[in-house]
């Protein structure tokens, strides 16, 4: 039976400090629990490494989007000024590339921002209008003084026992 089939979303445990949260995360990882999420009011040093968070390459996607769309914008302006409808104004050359730079720059920056926003939404699986954590009364304190660890496990009993041994202040089951 998987987590979704059993009718529960996982377990949420509250800890008193970031150090206890980090220690519990390490113990759960060592015990074979790999589907973990941590929530803290400030970054806990070492927690991202234990949870094995990775970057998704958003800067590369933004650079690629900016480069491709800026190149297309420049080529469109060049084509219209040199090939499609050439007009000689004041004896200037048809390929007056400095005139094309403002539009090229703006198009590149705009598309880099759009690619960044869309990639962020997709990678974070947003928009998500409801999450089982929002139903937890204590979870609203995660932005002030709460340190929470969410464990998605097929064996909630064993995970709950381990969380209690790690010094969790409270352990609750999350309903979907």
SEMARGU-865825 format. One record per atom (N, C-alpha, C, O): y, x, z; residue in one letter. Coordinates in steps of 0.02 Angstrom, whole numbers, plus 50000, padded with zeros to 5 digits. Layout:
YXZa ...
END
This chain:
499425004250000x 500005000050000x 500625004550000x 500665009250039x 501105003049957x 501715007149954x 502255004049997x 502174998550025x 502805007550002x 503355005250045x 503604998450022x 503714994050063x 503694997549957x 503944991249932x 503454985449943x 503674979849955x 502804986749939x 502314981449946x 502214979350019x 502024973650032x 502354983750066x 502214982250136x 502754977950167x 502664975550223x 503314976750133x 503834972450159x 504344976050202x 504774972750232x 504334982550206x 504854986150243x 505154991550198x 504834994150153x 505774992950213x 506144997950173x 506035004950201x 506065009850164x 505925005450265x 505825011850298x 506025011450371x 506105005950398x 506105017150402x 506315017550471x 506995020950475x 507145025450435x 507405018650522x 508045021950534x 508055024250606x 507915020450652x 508215030650615x 508245033550682x 508945036250694x 509255039250650x 509185035050755x 509855037550773x 509775043450821x 509365043350867x 510175048650808x 510165054650849x 510845055850879x 511355053350854x 510855059650933x 511485060950970x 511915066450939x 512515066550950x 511615070850900x 511995076450873x 511725078550805x 511165076650785x 512115082450770x 511905085050706x 511325089950712x 510895090350668x 511315093650767x 510765098450778x 510095094850787x 509585096950760x 510105089250825x 509495085350834x 509275082250768x 508675081950752x 509755079950729x 509605077150663x 509285082350618x 508785080950584x 509555088350618x 509285093750577x 508585095750599x 508145096750558x 508485096250665x 507825098050691x 507305092650674x 506745094250655x 507495086350680x 507035080950664x 506875080850590x 506305079550571x 507365082250548x 507245082350476x 506755087950459x 506315087050417x 506835093650490x 506375099250478x 505665097450499x 505185098950464x 505595094350558x 504925092550582x 504595087250538x 503995087650524x 504985082450515x 504705077250470x 504505080350403x 503985078450376x 504895084850378x 504715088350315x 504055092150325x 503615091950282x 504005095650381x 503405099550395x 502795094950404x 502225097050389x 502905088850427x 502355084050437x 502165080550372x 501685076650371x 502525081850318x 502335079050253x 502745073050230x 502585069950180x 503285071450266x 503725065950246x 504265068950201x 504665073050223x 504275066850138x 504745069750090x 505285064850067x 505775066950037x 505205058550082x 505715053650062x 506165052250122x 506065047550159x 506675056550129x 507125056150186x 507845055650162x 508025058450110x 508255051950200x 508975051650188x 509315052750255x 509105049950305x 509845056650256x 510215057950317x 510935055450308x 511225056050254x 511205052750362x 511895050250362x 512235052950425x 511995051950480x 512795056350415x 513155059350471x 513905058650458x 514125058050400x 514305058750511x 515035058050502x 515365064250473x 515945063950452x 515015069850472x 515275076050443x 514695080050417x 514125078850437x 514825084950373x 514275088950346x 513925092950401x 514245096350441x 513265092550403x 512865096350451x 512615102550414x 512235101950366x 512805108550437x 512585114650403x 511825115150399x 511485114550450x 511565116350340x 510845117150330x 510475110750313x 509895111050291x 510795104950322x 510445098650311x 510305097450237x 509765095050219x 510775099150194x 510665098150122x 510085102350096x 509705100150053x 510015108450123x 509465112750101x 508785109850124x 508295110050087x 508775107250186x 508145104450212x 507955098250172x 507365097150158x 508445094150155x 508315088050116x 508195089650042x 508015085150003x 508305095850022x 508205098149953x 508635094349904x 508405092249850x 509275093349922x 509745090249875x 509885095149819x 509895101149830x 509975092449760x 510125096749703x 510725093949665x 510875087949668x 511045098349630x 511615096249589x 511345093349523x 510815095249500x 511725088849495x 511505085349435x 511835087749372x 511745084649319x 512215093149375x 512515095849314x 513115091949289x 513245091949229x 513465088649333x 514045084649312x 514575089049279x 514865086849228x 514735095049304x 515225099249269x 515025100949197x 515455101049152x 514385102149185x 514165103649117x 514235097549072x 514435098149014x 514085091649099x 514155085549059x 514885084349043x 515045082448986x 515335085449091x 516045084549079x 516305089449026x 516685087548982x 516095095749031x 516305100848982x 516045099048912x 516415099648863x 515425096848908x 515145094948844x 515525089048813x 515685089148754x 515665083948854x 516035078148830x 516735080048807x 516965077848754x 517075084248846x 517745086448828x 517745090448763x 518165089348720x 517285095048757x 517255099348698x 517105095448635x 517445096248584x 516615091148638x 516415087348579x 516965082448558x 517145082248499x 517235078648606x 517735073648587x 518405076848567x 518745074348523x 518585082448599x 519195085948578x 519115088748508x 519575088448467x 518525091348493x 518395093848425x 518425088248373x 518705089148319x 518145082548390x 518165076748344x 518885074548334x 519085073048278x 519275074248389x 519975072148383x 520365076948338x 520765074848296x 520255083448347x 520605088348306x 520405087548233x 520835087648188x 519755086848220x 519525086148151x 519785079748118x 519945079848059x 519845074348156x 520115068148127x 520845069148107x 521055066848053x 521235072448150x 521935073648133x 522005078348074x 522415077348029x 521605083548074x 521615088348019x 521435084947954x 521775085847903x 520905080847954x 520685077447893x 521235072847867x 521375072747807x 521545068947911x 522055064347887x 522675067947862x 523005065547816x 522855073747891x 523455077347871x 523345081847811x 523815083047772x 522735084447802x 522615089447749x 522255086447690x 522425087947633x 521765082247700x 521325079847646x 521515072747625x 521625071447565x 521535068147673x 521595061047656x 522295059147633x 522365055547583x 522805061347668x 523475059147652x 523965064947664x 524365064647710x 523935070147622x 524375075947633x 525105074447616x 525255071847562x 525545076047663x 526265075247652x 526595081747672x 526515084147728x 526975084547626x 527345090747640x 528015088647669x 528415085247636x 528145090747731x 528775089047765x 529135095547781x 528895099647819x 529715096347752x 530135102147767x 529815108847749x 529985113947779x 529355108847702x 529035114947680x 528515117647728x 528285123347721x 528335113747778x 527825115947826x 527135115447796x 527025111247752x 526665119547818x 525985119147791x 525655112547811x 525835109547862x 525175110447771x 524825104247786x 524425104747851x 524415099947890x 524115110447863x 523725111347924x 524175114147978x 524125119947996x 524605109948004x 525055111948058x 524715110548125x 524865105648159x 524245114948142x 523805113748200x 524165113048267x 523905109448310x 524735116248280x 525055115148345x 525245107848358x 525275105648415x 525375104148305x 525545097048313x 524935092948334x 525005087548362x 524345095548321x 523735091848338x 523505093048410x 523095089248436x 523775098148444x 523525099948510x 523645094848565x 523195093748605x 524235091448570x 524315086648624x 523785081048623x 523495079348675x 523675078248565x 523175072848560x 522475075648574x 522075072448608x 522325081448547x 521675084548558x 521555085648633x 521015084148658x 522055088248668x 521995089548739x 521895083048778x 521455082648821x 522295078048763x 522255071648800x 521585068248789x 521295065448836x 521345068348728x 520685065248714x 520135068948750x 519675065848778x 520165075548750x 519655079548785x 519645078148859x 519115077248888x 520225078148891x 520275076948963x 520045069848980x 519665068849027x 520275064948942x 520075058048954x 519315057248951x 519015054048995x 519005059948901x 518285059248894x 517895063248945x 517345061248964x 518165068848968x 517845072549023x 517855068349087x 517355068149123x 518405065049101x 518455060749160x 517975054849153x 517635053049201x 517955051749095x 517505046049085x 516775048149092x 516375044549123x 516595053749064x 515905056249069x 515725057749141x 515165056449163x 516205060549179x 516085062049249x 515975055649289x 515505055249328x 516395050649278x 516335044349315x 515685040749298x 515335038349343x 515515040449235x 514895037049214x 514285040649240x 513815037549264x 514285047349236x 513715051249262x 513645050249337x 513085049549362x 514205050249374x 514175049149446x 513875042349462x 513455041749507x 514085037149427x 513825030449440x 513075030049425x 512705027049463x 512865033049370x 512155032849351x 511735036749400x 511215034349423x 511945042749418x 511555047049463x 511525044149534x 511025045149569x 512045040649556x 512045037549622x 511745030549622x 511745027149673x 511505028449564x 511205021749556x 511695016249580x 511505011749617x 512305016749557x 512815011949574x 512985007649514x 512855009849458x 513255001749520x 513424998549583x 512814995349615x 512394992349582x 512764996149679x 512244992849719x 512624988849771x 512944991549815x 512564982249766x 512984977949807x 512714976849877x 513084974749922x 512084978349888x 511804977649955x 511284982949966x 510894984649922x 511274985550027x 510774990450047x 510534988350117x 510944986150157x 509894989050131x 509644987050197x 510004990450256x 510004987750311x 510284996250245x 510654999650299x 511254995750322x 511454996250380x 511554991750277x 512144988050295x 511994982650346x 512454980350381x 511374980550353x 511184975550402x 511104978450472x 511094974650521x 511044984950478x 510964988150543x 511634988350579x 512124991050554x 511644985450638x 512264985150677x 512524992050695x 513134993250690x 512084996650715x 512295003350735x 512525007650676x 512905012450686x 512315005950616x 512455010350559x 513205010750544x 513425015550512x 513595005850565x 514315006150552x 514625012150589x 515175014150572x 514275014850639x 514535020550676x 514375027250642x 514555032550668x 514055026950584x 513875033250550x 514495036950526x 514465042850511x 515055033550522x 515665036950500x 516075039750558x 516575043150547x 515865038350620x 516235040950677x 515815045750720x 515985051650727x 515265043250748x 514875047550791x 514125046450786x 513755048550831x 513895043250734x 513185041850727x 512845046650679x 513115048150626x 512265049150698x 511865053450655x 511205049750642x 510815048750688x 511095047850580x 510525043650563x 510065047050513x 510285050750469x 509425045850522x 508915048350476x 508495042350454x 508215038750495x 508455041350388x 508055035950360x 507425039050331x 507445043750292x 506845036350352x 506195038850330x 505855033450290x 505725027950316x 505705034750228x 505315030250186x 504595032650188x 504435037950162x 504175028850221x 503495031150232x 502995025550223x 503135019750238x 502395027450198x 501855022650193x 501525021450261x 501165016550270x 501635025950308x 501345025450375x 501915025350426x 502065030450457x 502245019550435x 502815019250480x 502645020650553x 503075023150590x 502035019250574x 501845020550643x 501855027850660x 502135029850712x 501565031950618x 501555039250629x 502255042150626x 502435046550665x 502655039750578x 503335042250572x 503755040250633x 504165044250657x 503655034150657x 504035031950716x 503865036150777x 504305038050816x 503225037550786x 503015041650843x 503325048650839x 503555051350889x 503325051450779x 503615058150770x 504375058050782x 504645062750812x 504705052850760x 505425052250772x 505575051750847x 506055054750871x 505175048050883x 505265047450956x 505185054350989x 505555056151034x 504675058150967x 504565064750995x 505135069550978x 505255074351014x 505475068350922x 506035072650902x 506675071150940x 507175074650931x 506665066150983x 507245064651024x 507715059450996x 508315059451011x 507455054850955x 507875049550927x 508095044850983x 507695043051026x 508735042950983x 508985038251032x 508685031351020x 508515027751067x 508625029450956x 508315023050939x 507975023650871x 508195027450828x 507435019850862x 507075019650799x 506965012250782x 506695008550823x 507175010350722x 507095003350700x 506795003250631x 506855008050593x 506484997650615x 506204996650548x 506724993150505x 507034988250528x 506824995450445x 507284992350398x 506914987350355x 506394988950326x 507174981350351x 506874976250308x 507244976250241x 507854977150240x 506894975150186x 507234975150121x 507694969150112x 508014968450060x 
END
